[in-house]
């Protein structure tokens, strides 16, 4: 169950940068900040639950890895962030590192 909490925490971690991006526009500022705070709290709670049975270093690396890779993909797909083979390779290295941490536990 801890790994499910950790994966959910990582996916929720994607939400707060998106909320902060929405907060850049005056029309969506309050909603964006609210979303960011809500996603931060939910993600932190799930990370806290996951750390009951997963080592802190592994949990933190997986949490940030999912968040970083997911936020990169959201940025490319919805916000026109730059995309290149090198950037995708960087994200693949993050994912590979997360997988190694899981397998080495």
Secondary structure, 3 states (H helix, E strand, C coil): CHHHHHHHHHHHHHHHHHHHHHCCCHHHHHHHHHHHHHHHHHHHHHHHHHCCCCCHHHHHHHHHHHHHHHHHHHHHHHHCCCCCHHHHHHHHHHHHHHHHHHHCC
